[in-house]
C-alpha cells in the first residue's frame, strides 16, 4: 500500500494544471447533456402512459354510464317518491305534535282552574261519611280505625279539618286542625301538614345551628283577616304592644315585624277563626327565618281552636330554619305528637297576656341555651315532621306507644359468606409471634352470646321519654341498648346474682382475684371482633394468630372487602370461631354493618394491621363495660379550628392534651350503633365515605357524639399503630389527611353543627403507677 501511495503522489506531482482544468470542464459539460436526454425521454413515456390510462378509465366510465342510464333514472324517481312520502309523514307528525301541545295546554289550564277552585270561597272539602261506614271493618261505629288527613300545601282550614261535621263514630282522627269541641285528648292525634318531601334526607333544607345569635332578635310575617263573629282575642292591642316593644328596645336588638303582606296574599278558604296568613313565598320566608334568633307565632284569635294548619306550618318552617319559635297563646294550643314529644325543649310557650315580658325573656337566654333549643328543634323536625314518611311513622309509633305495643325488631344484615357451607380453610397452629406478657387476663370460656330482647315491653315504660326526645328511635325494637339499666349493688347478692361475677366473690381484690372475674355492675359478657381487610391475606393471618388465647372473645367476623374471593389456604387457629363475610362492594361502611353473626353487645372494630396486646384489649373491654354508650379505644385524634381561614375545623393527628375522636381502627362500640349508623346517620355522610374511601371512623364519632352528647374514652398511652412489613395503607398517602379535613367540614354541614366534644383525660387501671406492698399485685402489669 505504501508503494502505491508513493507512485500516485509522484504522478500527481508531474501532472500539469492545464490538463486538470480541461478534464473537469469536459465532465461538467457531458454529464448534464446525458442527464437531460434521459429525463426528457422518461417524462414523455410517462405522459403517454398516463394519457392512455386516463383515456381507458374515461372510456370505461362512459360505457358503464351508457349501459345503466335507464336504471339510474328509475332509482332517482324512486328516491323522489320516498322523499315525498317522508315529507308527508313529517308534516303529519308535526300536526300531531301541535295537537298534543294544544291538548296539554288545555289540560294544564284546567288543572290551574281546578287549583283555583279548591282555594276559592265557593269550594269546600267534604268527607263522604256514607262511604266510610261501608268499610269492611268499620263495625258500625269505626272502632279500631284511624282516619288520617294530611293538610295540603294550600294550608286552608278546609284541608286541615276534613272531618268537620262528619260522623266518624269511635274512629281515631289524625289531622292538623282541631277545635275544642271535636278534639278528644289522649285519643285523637295532631299531625303536621304535608309540607315536606315524601322521604329521604332533608339536611339540605336546614340552616346551620351556629351562630347562636342571628341578625334579627325576633321576626314575624303575617296578615290577619278582619275578625267577624264568635269570641275572639283582641290582637289589635297585641300588635300595638309589639310595636311599642320595638320602639323601646335598644339599638342592638333588631326586629323584623311585618303585620301586612307586601304583595298581598292570595285569597284563600278561611273560616272566621282570626288565623294569621303567611306572607310571601317559601323562599322569601326562609331567608328571613334563617336570619332570626326567635320567630313569633300567634295563636288564632278564635279561642275555640286548639291548633290549625297555618300555625303548624309556621312551626314547621321555624324549626327547619333554626329560628326558635315563641308561641303567644301557647297556653291554649296543642302541638303535633305532644303526648310523646317534649316541646318545651324546643319551643317557648307563652300566654298572650305575657307579651310585655317577651323581650326580657328572649334577652335572658345565654348562648348555650339558644343552641340547645335550636338543636333540639332540629332533631324533632328531622325525625318526626320533615317528610310525609316521618309523619306517618310518628303517627303509628304514637298509637303504638299508647297501647304499649313494642315496635318490630330491627332487621339484621345477613352477610354473604366468603366460603360455602361445605368448606372453610383448614386451621393450623399459628407460627411463633411476639410473646405476650406472662399475665393471667381472664378465663378461656366457650362462646356466650349476650341476652337479647329482654325489655320488649318495659323499655317504652321506663325510657319512653328518652326514646322519643333523646335517642330518637321509637320506630324499631333493638336486642339491647347502651342505656339498659342494671341492678343495684346489693341485688347482685340478694336474689339477682345470676350472671354476675364479682371480684373476689364480692370481697374485692387485685392481681389474680381481679383477673379471674369481670366484676363491675354488669353480668358476664363477651365481645366480638370485626376485622375489615382488603386482599391482604398475610396481614390478616398474622392478625388472627395474635388473637389466640384471648379471654372473653366470642367470635371473629372478618369482612372481606376485596373483589376476589378469600384465599383458600390454611388459616391460623385463633381459639374462637371465625366467620368470613364478603361485602357487596368495596366500601369502608361495611365495617359497621349490623351482621347477624354478631351476638354480643360489645364490638371491637379492628383494622387488620392494628397490633394490640392482649392486656390492652381486655383493659379496654373492662372500661367499655362502664361506658357502654361511648366509643372506647386507643388512637386519639382532635378536631382543630382552622386559624388561617377561620372557616371550620380540621383533622388533627398530632400529640395533644385534648382529644375529641377515637379512631375505630381499634375501638369498642356498642352493637346498637351499628344499626344507628344506617338508620340515624344521614345517607349523604355514608355516600361521602364511599366517594373518598375515607372517614368512616369520623362519621361514627360524629354519630355517637350527636346521640349521647359525650366525648369518647381513650385508654392507655398508645397513640398510633405500627405494622412492620405491612403493605402501604391508604392513611400513608398525604391526600388522606386533606380528605379528612373535608370530611369534618362536610359532616358539619350535613348535621348543622359539629357534635364532637373534647376530653382531657385517658383511662388507666386503678393501681397503675401506684406503690403497693411487695405481697400485693396490681390490676395489670403494664397498664
Secondary structure, 3 states (H helix, E strand, C coil): CHHHHHHHHHHHHHCCHHHHHHHHHHHHHHHHHHHHHHHHHHHHHHHHHHHHHHHHHHHHHHHHHHHHHHHHHHHHHHHHHHHHHHHHHHHHHHHHHHHHHHHHHHHHHHHHHHHHHHCCCCCCCCCCHHHHHCCCCCCCCCCCCEEECCCCCCCCHHHHCCCCCCCCCCCEEEECCEECCCCCCCCCEECCCCCCCCCCCCHHHCCCCCCCCCCEEEEEECEECCCCCCCECCHHHHHHHHHHHHHHCCCCCCEEEECCCCCCCCCCCCCCCCCEECCCCHHHHHHHHCCEEEEEEECCCECCEEECHHHHHHHHHHHHHCCEEEEECCCCCCCCCCCCCCHHHCEEEECHHHHHHHHHHHHHCCHHHHHHHHHHHHHHHHHHHCCHHHHHHHHHHHHHHHCCCCCCECCCECCEECCCCCCCCCEECCCCCCCCCCCCCCCCCCCCCCCCCCCCCHHHHHCHHHHHHCCCCCCCECCCCCCCCCCCCHHHCCCCCCCCCCHHHHCCCCCHHHHCCCCCCCCCCCEEEEEEECCCHHHHHHHHHHCCCCCCEEEEEEEECCCCCCCCCCEECCCCEEEEEECCCCCHHHHHCCECCCCCCEEEEEECCCCCCHHHHHHHHHHHHHCCCCCEECCEEEEEECCCCCCCEEEECCCCCCECEECCCEEEEECHHHHHHHHCCCHHHHHHHHHHCCCHHHHHHHHHHHHHCCCCEEECCCCCCCCCCCCCCHHHCHHHHHHHHHHHHHHHHHHCCCCCCCECCCECCCCCCCCCCCCCCCCCCCC
